[in-house]
């Protein structure tokens, strides 16, 4: 217990005043148990007799009370809370802090927490068996992982496992020396901005886009320009004539629209980067989850000019609290990224890297991915089938056989009606999430993102049934409003 003696008068009086002050300013709450006299004497370097005398004085003053066989406790007192100190006058924050404050207003919260049918997107599949296996790996890693920490680039064993995995599953041929272990995708964006972009430099992002990546780049000071996407990915004809420093794309499964970048569009983007001497950041956030055959080769696998920075994450593949990801960086930038990682946080957790390296080497990671793909495919099919059954042709379903969410477009509804639908679904226990926040300029037709990782197939069917009932209510309201408008128009005539 922290108590500061004021140095005036006998020690027991100083201790009495210190404990009274702690009670009055709320550091010792009513009912709190005080340390035993012997322990407090040892902690403060006083004699036990001094502490006993102070406790006796405090009892006499009504500040503490003794309980036989239990010890001394702070009495229940009616104390008027002290007013908070006035805010200190501080110097104006940095330009970064000002930009971060502004861009934070665009943060999209995790909505609808606690609902029975929360269709939150971005959450990985919960697998109890994985929790058990990961616990064993962590326990084992704690026993033999390097106690002095790992280098900023990351554990070599894990970097080599990443290389092997990318070669088999994503068509990327690289070496461990070009892999950097980071604390998730968000840090990867932050490091890329730090290395490649100065304030007011141009950066291109897709429209729609991952809002947290947009925030990281704007807070850094980038001049972010968005370029439209269609069913083939980013529209390269609309890329700026003046070269940007960086182009950020999600080619394997565009977030959040679900489009897959076609091969001609990929080659066109690579030609653009080569001609403009700019860099491409490929965010492969859920490339492991494709349900119509072998995963697509990554954009990086087509890159002969070493201009693509590839970003992958273990968070989506395993679980959200594992903040580990990786970057495959161009050889010309390798040391720059290692330096930036060092200045950011020295390195990522060595124990978790050791555990993950062994989990991948032992085959546990890919076994988990096979089971997860099978389960996610079943959940996706359940959701899509239930949408067709309960919603019908009132929405357009983007049925891309990949990822962890489905996008639906509400083509016959305006934005106020869509907001009413979201609110009604929430009231009935179903959390659906609008597309609009992922646009700088929302499209004319509102859309919804429906995540399916967190619910079983049966729960997804029930959620879609309720969602369909909500649409019935909204349609009835629209019909009634339309009839009322016609009646009013007739009366006016």
C-alpha positions, 0 to 999 in steps of 0.5 A: 500500500502506497503511503507517504509520510510527511516527516513532521512529528512522531512516526505514528502521527505521520502514519495516522495522517497518511492513512486518513488522507488516503481514506478521504481522497478515496484511495482507501474505499469504505470497507477496504481491509488494511494490511496486518500491522506486522506487514505494514511495519515491514513495508514502511520500515517502521516498528510494529508498535508504531503501526499499532499506535497509529491503528489505535488512533484511527479507531478512536477517530472513527476512521477504521474498525476492528473485526475479531479474527479478521483484521482492521477495515476502513469504516463506512463514511459519508465523504464528499468526493473531491473536485477533480483538478482543473485540466492542465494547460498543454501545448497544442498536439502534433499534426499527427494527433490532430489528424488522428482526432479528426479521422477517429470520428469515422471509427465504426464501432462493433455494433449490436453487442450481446444480440442473440444473432449478431452478424458481425463481420471480421470476427474469426470462427470460434473453434474450442479445439483450437483453444486447447491446441493453442494452450498446449503450444503456448505452454510448450513455447514458454519453456524453450522460447528465447528468453532474451527476446527475438529480433525485430524482423521476427523469429526465423523459424516462423518466417521460414514457415510463412515462406513454406506456407505461401509457396504451397497455398498462395503461389508466392516464392520468397525467402525468410530474409524478406519476411517481417513479422508484425502485430497484425494488418494495422501495424503493416499499414502503419509501417508501410506509410512510415517507410513509403509516404511523406505528409501530403503524398498521394495514396490510392485506396479502393472504394469501398475500402477497409476503414481502419486502413484509411484511418491509419493512412490519413492520420499519417498525413497521406492524401488518400484518393479512392478509386472505384471497384467493380466486379473485376476489382479496382478500375485501373483506367481510373487510377491517377495520371500523376503517380501515387506513392502507394496503391492499396488493394485487396485483390483476392477478396475485395473488402467489403464488396467481395469482388475478386480481381480478375487476371487481366486487371491484376496484370494491368495494375502491375503494369501501372505500378511499374510505369509510375514507379509506385508501390502496391500493398496487397492486403490478403486478409482472408485469402485462406478461405475460398470454397470453390477450389484451390485458393487463387494465386496472390498478386505478389506471385505475378510480380516480376518487378518486386513492387508488391508488399504482401500482407497476411494475418493470422488473426482471421485464420486463428483468433482475434486476440492473436495479434500476429501478421506478416509482410513480404517486403521488396528486397530494396525496402527490407532494412527500412521495414526492419528499422521501422518495426524496431522503432515502433515496438522492438519486436512482436511477442517471442513466445507467441511466435515460437508457439505459432512456428511449431504449430505450423511445422507440426501441421496443426495450422493447415489442419485447422484451416481445412476444418475451418474452410469446411465449416465456413462453407456450410455456414455460408451456404446456410445463410445464402439459402435462407436469404433466398427462402425468406428474403427472396428477390427483395435484395441482390446477393453478392454470392462470392464463394470466399471470405467470411461475410455476404453482401446484400444490396437493398435495391428498392430501398432508400437510405432512411428506409435502410436505417429503419430496417437496421434498427428494427432488426436490432430490436428483434435481436439481429445485428446487421451492418451497413455498407455505407461507412466503408465509402467516402461517397456512398452509392445510391443503393444501400447495402448490408454486410452480413457476417456468418462466422459467429453463428451456427447454420441453424442460428443463421437460418433463424436470423435470416427468417427474422430478417425477412420478417423485418423486411415484411414490416418495412414493406408494409410501412412503405405500402401504407405510406404510399397509399396515404400519399395517394389519398392525400393527392386525390383530396388535394385535387 
